[in-house]
Amino acid sequence: MEKIKKLREKTGAGIMDAKKALEEAKGDMKKAQEIITAKGLARAESKSGREVHSGKIYCYTHGGGSAAAMVEVACETDFVAKTPEFEALCKEIAMQVTSMNPKDTEELLSQAYIRDAGKTMDQLIKELGGKVGENIRVSRFARFKLGIE
């Protein structure tokens, strides 16, 4: 039970999902975490066609106001849009836009995540989508920087 609890805290998975992953991984926490992540991404893929009617517009300012990004991140329900995890995702996306200056959403999604080069922004977004069971997508964004780039 202690391993299930720890796995749930790390991944946000449900009790049964954590139990099944631990059984499949034969008690190996790291492998169980990978199993849950893979299943979450698969779950997110299956929801990618669903319509999104809620979300959040998030603004991030960097360097004392010398650079900023505004992102529109959409999800299916306002319940998910109001969660701290969704807000944290919006912040991460806005920080990515500010620092990496993608030209469009497609380029943003394919970029390596600035905090973990082992995953793309698309994977980061799908992880939360799998966890909350909703389609999440970046609708649009804008980046501003003082001076000439």
Chimera marker file (.cmm) of the C-alpha trace (Angstrom):
<marker_set name="trace">
<marker id="1" x="0.000" y="0.000" z="0.000" r="1" g="1" b="0" radius="0.5"/>
<marker id="2" x="2.891" y="2.360" z="0.761" r="1" g="1" b="0" radius="0.5"/>
<marker id="3" x="4.300" y="1.911" z="-2.777" r="1" g="1" b="0" radius="0.5"/>
<marker id="4" x="0.860" y="2.561" z="-4.279" r="1" g="1" b="0" radius="0.5"/>
<marker id="5" x="0.577" y="5.761" z="-2.242" r="1" g="1" b="0" radius="0.5"/>
<marker id="6" x="4.045" y="6.976" z="-3.317" r="1" g="1" b="0" radius="0.5"/>
<marker id="7" x="3.352" y="6.142" z="-6.962" r="1" g="1" b="0" radius="0.5"/>
<marker id="8" x="0.057" y="8.024" z="-6.834" r="1" g="1" b="0" radius="0.5"/>
<marker id="9" x="1.788" y="11.075" z="-5.331" r="1" g="1" b="0" radius="0.5"/>
<marker id="10" x="4.415" y="11.076" z="-8.088" r="1" g="1" b="0" radius="0.5"/>
<marker id="11" x="2.094" y="10.459" z="-11.032" r="1" g="1" b="0" radius="0.5"/>
<marker id="12" x="-1.420" y="11.469" z="-10.005" r="1" g="1" b="0" radius="0.5"/>
<marker id="13" x="-2.675" y="8.044" z="-11.141" r="1" g="1" b="0" radius="0.5"/>
<marker id="14" x="-5.717" y="6.418" z="-9.586" r="1" g="1" b="0" radius="0.5"/>
<marker id="15" x="-5.393" y="3.642" z="-7.021" r="1" g="1" b="0" radius="0.5"/>
<marker id="16" x="-6.172" y="0.830" z="-9.448" r="1" g="1" b="0" radius="0.5"/>
<marker id="17" x="-3.888" y="2.226" z="-12.155" r="1" g="1" b="0" radius="0.5"/>
<marker id="18" x="-1.040" y="2.512" z="-9.642" r="1" g="1" b="0" radius="0.5"/>
<marker id="19" x="-1.669" y="-1.007" z="-8.352" r="1" g="1" b="0" radius="0.5"/>
<marker id="20" x="-1.765" y="-2.498" z="-11.864" r="1" g="1" b="0" radius="0.5"/>
<marker id="21" x="1.396" y="-0.645" z="-12.902" r="1" g="1" b="0" radius="0.5"/>
<marker id="22" x="3.251" y="-1.888" z="-9.808" r="1" g="1" b="0" radius="0.5"/>
<marker id="23" x="2.086" y="-5.436" z="-10.483" r="1" g="1" b="0" radius="0.5"/>
<marker id="24" x="3.178" y="-5.206" z="-14.128" r="1" g="1" b="0" radius="0.5"/>
<marker id="25" x="6.537" y="-3.739" z="-13.067" r="1" g="1" b="0" radius="0.5"/>
<marker id="26" x="6.944" y="-6.411" z="-10.385" r="1" g="1" b="0" radius="0.5"/>
<marker id="27" x="7.278" y="-3.759" z="-7.659" r="1" g="1" b="0" radius="0.5"/>
<marker id="28" x="9.854" y="-1.595" z="-9.489" r="1" g="1" b="0" radius="0.5"/>
<marker id="29" x="8.780" y="2.023" z="-8.799" r="1" g="1" b="0" radius="0.5"/>
<marker id="30" x="10.694" y="3.554" z="-11.711" r="1" g="1" b="0" radius="0.5"/>
<marker id="31" x="9.296" y="1.066" z="-14.220" r="1" g="1" b="0" radius="0.5"/>
<marker id="32" x="5.784" y="1.489" z="-12.770" r="1" g="1" b="0" radius="0.5"/>
<marker id="33" x="6.097" y="5.248" z="-13.220" r="1" g="1" b="0" radius="0.5"/>
<marker id="34" x="7.117" y="4.727" z="-16.868" r="1" g="1" b="0" radius="0.5"/>
<marker id="35" x="4.124" y="2.423" z="-17.405" r="1" g="1" b="0" radius="0.5"/>
<marker id="36" x="1.728" y="5.010" z="-15.981" r="1" g="1" b="0" radius="0.5"/>
<marker id="37" x="3.296" y="7.762" z="-18.093" r="1" g="1" b="0" radius="0.5"/>
<marker id="38" x="2.970" y="5.654" z="-21.246" r="1" g="1" b="0" radius="0.5"/>
<marker id="39" x="-0.666" y="4.824" z="-20.456" r="1" g="1" b="0" radius="0.5"/>
<marker id="40" x="-1.374" y="8.484" z="-19.726" r="1" g="1" b="0" radius="0.5"/>
<marker id="41" x="0.024" y="9.503" z="-23.084" r="1" g="1" b="0" radius="0.5"/>
<marker id="42" x="-2.043" y="6.800" z="-24.787" r="1" g="1" b="0" radius="0.5"/>
<marker id="43" x="-5.153" y="8.028" z="-22.958" r="1" g="1" b="0" radius="0.5"/>
<marker id="44" x="-4.381" y="11.607" z="-24.017" r="1" g="1" b="0" radius="0.5"/>
<marker id="45" x="-3.997" y="10.513" z="-27.667" r="1" g="1" b="0" radius="0.5"/>
<marker id="46" x="-7.433" y="8.881" z="-27.587" r="1" g="1" b="0" radius="0.5"/>
<marker id="47" x="-8.993" y="12.175" z="-26.437" r="1" g="1" b="0" radius="0.5"/>
<marker id="48" x="-7.199" y="14.441" z="-28.913" r="1" g="1" b="0" radius="0.5"/>
<marker id="49" x="-10.201" y="14.620" z="-31.244" r="1" g="1" b="0" radius="0.5"/>
<marker id="50" x="-12.587" y="15.893" z="-28.592" r="1" g="1" b="0" radius="0.5"/>
<marker id="51" x="-13.650" y="19.535" z="-28.675" r="1" g="1" b="0" radius="0.5"/>
<marker id="52" x="-12.218" y="22.055" z="-26.255" r="1" g="1" b="0" radius="0.5"/>
<marker id="53" x="-14.483" y="24.862" z="-25.019" r="1" g="1" b="0" radius="0.5"/>
<marker id="54" x="-12.743" y="26.019" z="-21.847" r="1" g="1" b="0" radius="0.5"/>
<marker id="55" x="-9.239" y="26.948" z="-20.866" r="1" g="1" b="0" radius="0.5"/>
<marker id="56" x="-7.109" y="29.827" z="-19.747" r="1" g="1" b="0" radius="0.5"/>
<marker id="57" x="-5.228" y="32.765" z="-21.154" r="1" g="1" b="0" radius="0.5"/>
<marker id="58" x="-1.991" y="33.001" z="-19.215" r="1" g="1" b="0" radius="0.5"/>
<marker id="59" x="0.583" y="35.801" z="-19.203" r="1" g="1" b="0" radius="0.5"/>
<marker id="60" x="4.197" y="35.354" z="-18.150" r="1" g="1" b="0" radius="0.5"/>
<marker id="61" x="6.761" y="38.136" z="-17.765" r="1" g="1" b="0" radius="0.5"/>
<marker id="62" x="10.491" y="37.463" z="-17.627" r="1" g="1" b="0" radius="0.5"/>
<marker id="63" x="13.610" y="39.488" z="-16.852" r="1" g="1" b="0" radius="0.5"/>
<marker id="64" x="11.957" y="42.325" z="-14.994" r="1" g="1" b="0" radius="0.5"/>
<marker id="65" x="9.557" y="42.927" z="-17.829" r="1" g="1" b="0" radius="0.5"/>
<marker id="66" x="11.996" y="42.738" z="-20.736" r="1" g="1" b="0" radius="0.5"/>
<marker id="67" x="10.235" y="39.734" z="-22.294" r="1" g="1" b="0" radius="0.5"/>
<marker id="68" x="6.763" y="38.242" z="-22.019" r="1" g="1" b="0" radius="0.5"/>
<marker id="69" x="4.433" y="35.680" z="-23.510" r="1" g="1" b="0" radius="0.5"/>
<marker id="70" x="0.689" y="35.304" z="-23.590" r="1" g="1" b="0" radius="0.5"/>
<marker id="71" x="-0.683" y="31.827" z="-24.279" r="1" g="1" b="0" radius="0.5"/>
<marker id="72" x="-4.179" y="30.476" z="-24.806" r="1" g="1" b="0" radius="0.5"/>
<marker id="73" x="-4.394" y="26.894" z="-23.578" r="1" g="1" b="0" radius="0.5"/>
<marker id="74" x="-7.694" y="25.113" z="-24.160" r="1" g="1" b="0" radius="0.5"/>
<marker id="75" x="-9.287" y="22.136" z="-22.414" r="1" g="1" b="0" radius="0.5"/>
<marker id="76" x="-12.714" y="20.497" z="-22.327" r="1" g="1" b="0" radius="0.5"/>
<marker id="77" x="-14.102" y="21.767" z="-19.004" r="1" g="1" b="0" radius="0.5"/>
<marker id="78" x="-13.760" y="24.769" z="-16.739" r="1" g="1" b="0" radius="0.5"/>
<marker id="79" x="-13.255" y="22.319" z="-13.866" r="1" g="1" b="0" radius="0.5"/>
<marker id="80" x="-9.865" y="21.294" z="-15.307" r="1" g="1" b="0" radius="0.5"/>
<marker id="81" x="-9.043" y="24.878" z="-16.360" r="1" g="1" b="0" radius="0.5"/>
<marker id="82" x="-9.282" y="25.964" z="-12.708" r="1" g="1" b="0" radius="0.5"/>
<marker id="83" x="-6.908" y="23.331" z="-11.320" r="1" g="1" b="0" radius="0.5"/>
<marker id="84" x="-3.424" y="24.237" z="-10.066" r="1" g="1" b="0" radius="0.5"/>
<marker id="85" x="-1.937" y="21.613" z="-12.427" r="1" g="1" b="0" radius="0.5"/>
<marker id="86" x="-3.508" y="23.291" z="-15.460" r="1" g="1" b="0" radius="0.5"/>
<marker id="87" x="-2.288" y="26.707" z="-14.335" r="1" g="1" b="0" radius="0.5"/>
<marker id="88" x="1.221" y="25.283" z="-13.827" r="1" g="1" b="0" radius="0.5"/>
<marker id="89" x="1.115" y="23.835" z="-17.353" r="1" g="1" b="0" radius="0.5"/>
<marker id="90" x="0.069" y="27.214" z="-18.761" r="1" g="1" b="0" radius="0.5"/>
<marker id="91" x="3.025" y="28.830" z="-16.982" r="1" g="1" b="0" radius="0.5"/>
<marker id="92" x="5.451" y="26.243" z="-18.368" r="1" g="1" b="0" radius="0.5"/>
<marker id="93" x="4.127" y="26.784" z="-21.900" r="1" g="1" b="0" radius="0.5"/>
<marker id="94" x="4.417" y="30.576" z="-21.559" r="1" g="1" b="0" radius="0.5"/>
<marker id="95" x="7.969" y="30.259" z="-20.212" r="1" g="1" b="0" radius="0.5"/>
<marker id="96" x="8.847" y="28.013" z="-23.159" r="1" g="1" b="0" radius="0.5"/>
<marker id="97" x="7.461" y="30.565" z="-25.616" r="1" g="1" b="0" radius="0.5"/>
<marker id="98" x="9.369" y="33.396" z="-23.917" r="1" g="1" b="0" radius="0.5"/>
<marker id="99" x="12.698" y="31.596" z="-23.917" r="1" g="1" b="0" radius="0.5"/>
<marker id="100" x="12.578" y="29.593" z="-27.161" r="1" g="1" b="0" radius="0.5"/>
<marker id="101" x="10.589" y="31.932" z="-29.445" r="1" g="1" b="0" radius="0.5"/>
<marker id="102" x="8.768" y="29.329" z="-31.586" r="1" g="1" b="0" radius="0.5"/>
<marker id="103" x="7.294" y="30.652" z="-34.829" r="1" g="1" b="0" radius="0.5"/>
<marker id="104" x="4.013" y="28.711" z="-34.504" r="1" g="1" b="0" radius="0.5"/>
<marker id="105" x="2.181" y="26.127" z="-32.395" r="1" g="1" b="0" radius="0.5"/>
<marker id="106" x="3.561" y="23.212" z="-34.411" r="1" g="1" b="0" radius="0.5"/>
<marker id="107" x="7.144" y="24.286" z="-33.736" r="1" g="1" b="0" radius="0.5"/>
<marker id="108" x="6.351" y="24.879" z="-30.049" r="1" g="1" b="0" radius="0.5"/>
<marker id="109" x="4.953" y="21.360" z="-29.629" r="1" g="1" b="0" radius="0.5"/>
<marker id="110" x="7.985" y="19.747" z="-31.231" r="1" g="1" b="0" radius="0.5"/>
<marker id="111" x="10.518" y="21.677" z="-29.140" r="1" g="1" b="0" radius="0.5"/>
<marker id="112" x="12.399" y="20.011" z="-26.288" r="1" g="1" b="0" radius="0.5"/>
<marker id="113" x="10.929" y="21.135" z="-22.969" r="1" g="1" b="0" radius="0.5"/>
<marker id="114" x="13.325" y="23.660" z="-21.375" r="1" g="1" b="0" radius="0.5"/>
<marker id="115" x="13.208" y="21.962" z="-17.956" r="1" g="1" b="0" radius="0.5"/>
<marker id="116" x="13.605" y="18.399" z="-19.291" r="1" g="1" b="0" radius="0.5"/>
<marker id="117" x="15.168" y="17.957" z="-22.725" r="1" g="1" b="0" radius="0.5"/>
<marker id="118" x="14.121" y="14.301" z="-22.605" r="1" g="1" b="0" radius="0.5"/>
<marker id="119" x="10.546" y="15.263" z="-23.486" r="1" g="1" b="0" radius="0.5"/>
<marker id="120" x="8.864" y="17.545" z="-25.959" r="1" g="1" b="0" radius="0.5"/>
<marker id="121" x="6.295" y="20.191" z="-25.152" r="1" g="1" b="0" radius="0.5"/>
<marker id="122" x="3.708" y="17.965" z="-26.818" r="1" g="1" b="0" radius="0.5"/>
<marker id="123" x="4.552" y="15.168" z="-24.362" r="1" g="1" b="0" radius="0.5"/>
<marker id="124" x="4.352" y="17.571" z="-21.414" r="1" g="1" b="0" radius="0.5"/>
<marker id="125" x="0.872" y="18.659" z="-22.460" r="1" g="1" b="0" radius="0.5"/>
<marker id="126" x="-0.293" y="15.094" z="-23.120" r="1" g="1" b="0" radius="0.5"/>
<marker id="127" x="0.932" y="13.972" z="-19.699" r="1" g="1" b="0" radius="0.5"/>
<marker id="128" x="-1.512" y="16.321" z="-17.999" r="1" g="1" b="0" radius="0.5"/>
<marker id="129" x="-4.210" y="15.473" z="-20.555" r="1" g="1" b="0" radius="0.5"/>
<marker id="130" x="-3.843" y="11.793" z="-19.714" r="1" g="1" b="0" radius="0.5"/>
<marker id="131" x="-3.860" y="12.505" z="-15.997" r="1" g="1" b="0" radius="0.5"/>
<marker id="132" x="-7.041" y="14.604" z="-16.053" r="1" g="1" b="0" radius="0.5"/>
<marker id="133" x="-8.727" y="12.677" z="-18.869" r="1" g="1" b="0" radius="0.5"/>
<marker id="134" x="-9.241" y="15.643" z="-21.162" r="1" g="1" b="0" radius="0.5"/>
<marker id="135" x="-8.006" y="16.968" z="-24.467" r="1" g="1" b="0" radius="0.5"/>
<marker id="136" x="-5.633" y="19.883" z="-23.838" r="1" g="1" b="0" radius="0.5"/>
<marker id="137" x="-4.133" y="21.989" z="-26.590" r="1" g="1" b="0" radius="0.5"/>
<marker id="138" x="-2.305" y="25.246" z="-27.164" r="1" g="1" b="0" radius="0.5"/>
<marker id="139" x="-4.644" y="27.364" z="-29.271" r="1" g="1" b="0" radius="0.5"/>
<marker id="140" x="-2.368" y="30.343" z="-29.870" r="1" g="1" b="0" radius="0.5"/>
<marker id="141" x="0.354" y="32.457" z="-28.352" r="1" g="1" b="0" radius="0.5"/>
<marker id="142" x="2.189" y="35.752" z="-28.668" r="1" g="1" b="0" radius="0.5"/>
<marker id="143" x="5.693" y="36.712" z="-27.550" r="1" g="1" b="0" radius="0.5"/>
<marker id="144" x="7.018" y="40.175" z="-26.802" r="1" g="1" b="0" radius="0.5"/>
<marker id="145" x="10.583" y="41.314" z="-26.162" r="1" g="1" b="0" radius="0.5"/>
<marker id="146" x="12.017" y="44.794" z="-25.674" r="1" g="1" b="0" radius="0.5"/>
<marker id="147" x="14.466" y="45.951" z="-28.297" r="1" g="1" b="0" radius="0.5"/>
<marker id="148" x="15.504" y="44.345" z="-31.548" r="1" g="1" b="0" radius="0.5"/>
<marker id="149" x="16.052" y="40.616" z="-31.851" r="1" g="1" b="0" radius="0.5"/>
<link id1="1" id2="2" r="1" g="1" b="0" radius="0.2"/>
<link id1="2" id2="3" r="1" g="1" b="0" radius="0.2"/>
<link id1="3" id2="4" r="1" g="1" b="0" radius="0.2"/>
<link id1="4" id2="5" r="1" g="1" b="0" radius="0.2"/>
<link id1="5" id2="6" r="1" g="1" b="0" radius="0.2"/>
<link id1="6" id2="7" r="1" g="1" b="0" radius="0.2"/>
<link id1="7" id2="8" r="1" g="1" b="0" radius="0.2"/>
<link id1="8" id2="9" r="1" g="1" b="0" radius="0.2"/>
<link id1="9" id2="10" r="1" g="1" b="0" radius="0.2"/>
<link id1="10" id2="11" r="1" g="1" b="0" radius="0.2"/>
<link id1="11" id2="12" r="1" g="1" b="0" radius="0.2"/>
<link id1="12" id2="13" r="1" g="1" b="0" radius="0.2"/>
<link id1="13" id2="14" r="1" g="1" b="0" radius="0.2"/>
<link id1="14" id2="15" r="1" g="1" b="0" radius="0.2"/>
<link id1="15" id2="16" r="1" g="1" b="0" radius="0.2"/>
<link id1="16" id2="17" r="1" g="1" b="0" radius="0.2"/>
<link id1="17" id2="18" r="1" g="1" b="0" radius="0.2"/>
<link id1="18" id2="19" r="1" g="1" b="0" radius="0.2"/>
<link id1="19" id2="20" r="1" g="1" b="0" radius="0.2"/>
<link id1="20" id2="21" r="1" g="1" b="0" radius="0.2"/>
<link id1="21" id2="22" r="1" g="1" b="0" radius="0.2"/>
<link id1="22" id2="23" r="1" g="1" b="0" radius="0.2"/>
<link id1="23" id2="24" r="1" g="1" b="0" radius="0.2"/>
<link id1="24" id2="25" r="1" g="1" b="0" radius="0.2"/>
<link id1="25" id2="26" r="1" g="1" b="0" radius="0.2"/>
<link id1="26" id2="27" r="1" g="1" b="0" radius="0.2"/>
<link id1="27" id2="28" r="1" g="1" b="0" radius="0.2"/>
<link id1="28" id2="29" r="1" g="1" b="0" radius="0.2"/>
<link id1="29" id2="30" r="1" g="1" b="0" radius="0.2"/>
<link id1="30" id2="31" r="1" g="1" b="0" radius="0.2"/>
<link id1="31" id2="32" r="1" g="1" b="0" radius="0.2"/>
<link id1="32" id2="33" r="1" g="1" b="0" radius="0.2"/>
<link id1="33" id2="34" r="1" g="1" b="0" radius="0.2"/>
<link id1="34" id2="35" r="1" g="1" b="0" radius="0.2"/>
<link id1="35" id2="36" r="1" g="1" b="0" radius="0.2"/>
<link id1="36" id2="37" r="1" g="1" b="0" radius="0.2"/>
<link id1="37" id2="38" r="1" g="1" b="0" radius="0.2"/>
<link id1="38" id2="39" r="1" g="1" b="0" radius="0.2"/>
<link id1="39" id2="40" r="1" g="1" b="0" radius="0.2"/>
<link id1="40" id2="41" r="1" g="1" b="0" radius="0.2"/>
<link id1="41" id2="42" r="1" g="1" b="0" radius="0.2"/>
<link id1="42" id2="43" r="1" g="1" b="0" radius="0.2"/>
<link id1="43" id2="44" r="1" g="1" b="0" radius="0.2"/>
<link id1="44" id2="45" r="1" g="1" b="0" radius="0.2"/>
<link id1="45" id2="46" r="1" g="1" b="0" radius="0.2"/>
<link id1="46" id2="47" r="1" g="1" b="0" radius="0.2"/>
<link id1="47" id2="48" r="1" g="1" b="0" radius="0.2"/>
<link id1="48" id2="49" r="1" g="1" b="0" radius="0.2"/>
<link id1="49" id2="50" r="1" g="1" b="0" radius="0.2"/>
<link id1="50" id2="51" r="1" g="1" b="0" radius="0.2"/>
<link id1="51" id2="52" r="1" g="1" b="0" radius="0.2"/>
<link id1="52" id2="53" r="1" g="1" b="0" radius="0.2"/>
<link id1="53" id2="54" r="1" g="1" b="0" radius="0.2"/>
<link id1="54" id2="55" r="1" g="1" b="0" radius="0.2"/>
<link id1="55" id2="56" r="1" g="1" b="0" radius="0.2"/>
<link id1="56" id2="57" r="1" g="1" b="0" radius="0.2"/>
<link id1="57" id2="58" r="1" g="1" b="0" radius="0.2"/>
<link id1="58" id2="59" r="1" g="1" b="0" radius="0.2"/>
<link id1="59" id2="60" r="1" g="1" b="0" radius="0.2"/>
<link id1="60" id2="61" r="1" g="1" b="0" radius="0.2"/>
<link id1="61" id2="62" r="1" g="1" b="0" radius="0.2"/>
<link id1="62" id2="63" r="1" g="1" b="0" radius="0.2"/>
<link id1="63" id2="64" r="1" g="1" b="0" radius="0.2"/>
<link id1="64" id2="65" r="1" g="1" b="0" radius="0.2"/>
<link id1="65" id2="66" r="1" g="1" b="0" radius="0.2"/>
<link id1="66" id2="67" r="1" g="1" b="0" radius="0.2"/>
<link id1="67" id2="68" r="1" g="1" b="0" radius="0.2"/>
<link id1="68" id2="69" r="1" g="1" b="0" radius="0.2"/>
<link id1="69" id2="70" r="1" g="1" b="0" radius="0.2"/>
<link id1="70" id2="71" r="1" g="1" b="0" radius="0.2"/>
<link id1="71" id2="72" r="1" g="1" b="0" radius="0.2"/>
<link id1="72" id2="73" r="1" g="1" b="0" radius="0.2"/>
<link id1="73" id2="74" r="1" g="1" b="0" radius="0.2"/>
<link id1="74" id2="75" r="1" g="1" b="0" radius="0.2"/>
<link id1="75" id2="76" r="1" g="1" b="0" radius="0.2"/>
<link id1="76" id2="77" r="1" g="1" b="0" radius="0.2"/>
<link id1="77" id2="78" r="1" g="1" b="0" radius="0.2"/>
<link id1="78" id2="79" r="1" g="1" b="0" radius="0.2"/>
<link id1="79" id2="80" r="1" g="1" b="0" radius="0.2"/>
<link id1="80" id2="81" r="1" g="1" b="0" radius="0.2"/>
<link id1="81" id2="82" r="1" g="1" b="0" radius="0.2"/>
<link id1="82" id2="83" r="1" g="1" b="0" radius="0.2"/>
<link id1="83" id2="84" r="1" g="1" b="0" radius="0.2"/>
<link id1="84" id2="85" r="1" g="1" b="0" radius="0.2"/>
<link id1="85" id2="86" r="1" g="1" b="0" radius="0.2"/>
<link id1="86" id2="87" r="1" g="1" b="0" radius="0.2"/>
<link id1="87" id2="88" r="1" g="1" b="0" radius="0.2"/>
<link id1="88" id2="89" r="1" g="1" b="0" radius="0.2"/>
<link id1="89" id2="90" r="1" g="1" b="0" radius="0.2"/>
<link id1="90" id2="91" r="1" g="1" b="0" radius="0.2"/>
<link id1="91" id2="92" r="1" g="1" b="0" radius="0.2"/>
<link id1="92" id2="93" r="1" g="1" b="0" radius="0.2"/>
<link id1="93" id2="94" r="1" g="1" b="0" radius="0.2"/>
<link id1="94" id2="95" r="1" g="1" b="0" radius="0.2"/>
<link id1="95" id2="96" r="1" g="1" b="0" radius="0.2"/>
<link id1="96" id2="97" r="1" g="1" b="0" radius="0.2"/>
<link id1="97" id2="98" r="1" g="1" b="0" radius="0.2"/>
<link id1="98" id2="99" r="1" g="1" b="0" radius="0.2"/>
<link id1="99" id2="100" r="1" g="1" b="0" radius="0.2"/>
<link id1="100" id2="101" r="1" g="1" b="0" radius="0.2"/>
<link id1="101" id2="102" r="1" g="1" b="0" radius="0.2"/>
<link id1="102" id2="103" r="1" g="1" b="0" radius="0.2"/>
<link id1="103" id2="104" r="1" g="1" b="0" radius="0.2"/>
<link id1="104" id2="105" r="1" g="1" b="0" radius="0.2"/>
<link id1="105" id2="106" r="1" g="1" b="0" radius="0.2"/>
<link id1="106" id2="107" r="1" g="1" b="0" radius="0.2"/>
<link id1="107" id2="108" r="1" g="1" b="0" radius="0.2"/>
<link id1="108" id2="109" r="1" g="1" b="0" radius="0.2"/>
<link id1="109" id2="110" r="1" g="1" b="0" radius="0.2"/>
<link id1="110" id2="111" r="1" g="1" b="0" radius="0.2"/>
<link id1="111" id2="112" r="1" g="1" b="0" radius="0.2"/>
<link id1="112" id2="113" r="1" g="1" b="0" radius="0.2"/>
<link id1="113" id2="114" r="1" g="1" b="0" radius="0.2"/>
<link id1="114" id2="115" r="1" g="1" b="0" radius="0.2"/>
<link id1="115" id2="116" r="1" g="1" b="0" radius="0.2"/>
<link id1="116" id2="117" r="1" g="1" b="0" radius="0.2"/>
<link id1="117" id2="118" r="1" g="1" b="0" radius="0.2"/>
<link id1="118" id2="119" r="1" g="1" b="0" radius="0.2"/>
<link id1="119" id2="120" r="1" g="1" b="0" radius="0.2"/>
<link id1="120" id2="121" r="1" g="1" b="0" radius="0.2"/>
<link id1="121" id2="122" r="1" g="1" b="0" radius="0.2"/>
<link id1="122" id2="123" r="1" g="1" b="0" radius="0.2"/>
<link id1="123" id2="124" r="1" g="1" b="0" radius="0.2"/>
<link id1="124" id2="125" r="1" g="1" b="0" radius="0.2"/>
<link id1="125" id2="126" r="1" g="1" b="0" radius="0.2"/>
<link id1="126" id2="127" r="1" g="1" b="0" radius="0.2"/>
<link id1="127" id2="128" r="1" g="1" b="0" radius="0.2"/>
<link id1="128" id2="129" r="1" g="1" b="0" radius="0.2"/>
<link id1="129" id2="130" r="1" g="1" b="0" radius="0.2"/>
<link id1="130" id2="131" r="1" g="1" b="0" radius="0.2"/>
<link id1="131" id2="132" r="1" g="1" b="0" radius="0.2"/>
<link id1="132" id2="133" r="1" g="1" b="0" radius="0.2"/>
<link id1="133" id2="134" r="1" g="1" b="0" radius="0.2"/>
<link id1="134" id2="135" r="1" g="1" b="0" radius="0.2"/>
<link id1="135" id2="136" r="1" g="1" b="0" radius="0.2"/>
<link id1="136" id2="137" r="1" g="1" b="0" radius="0.2"/>
<link id1="137" id2="138" r="1" g="1" b="0" radius="0.2"/>
<link id1="138" id2="139" r="1" g="1" b="0" radius="0.2"/>
<link id1="139" id2="140" r="1" g="1" b="0" radius="0.2"/>
<link id1="140" id2="141" r="1" g="1" b="0" radius="0.2"/>
<link id1="141" id2="142" r="1" g="1" b="0" radius="0.2"/>
<link id1="142" id2="143" r="1" g="1" b="0" radius="0.2"/>
<link id1="143" id2="144" r="1" g="1" b="0" radius="0.2"/>
<link id1="144" id2="145" r="1" g="1" b="0" radius="0.2"/>
<link id1="145" id2="146" r="1" g="1" b="0" radius="0.2"/>
<link id1="146" id2="147" r="1" g="1" b="0" radius="0.2"/>
<link id1="147" id2="148" r="1" g="1" b="0" radius="0.2"/>
<link id1="148" id2="149" r="1" g="1" b="0" radius="0.2"/>
</marker_set>
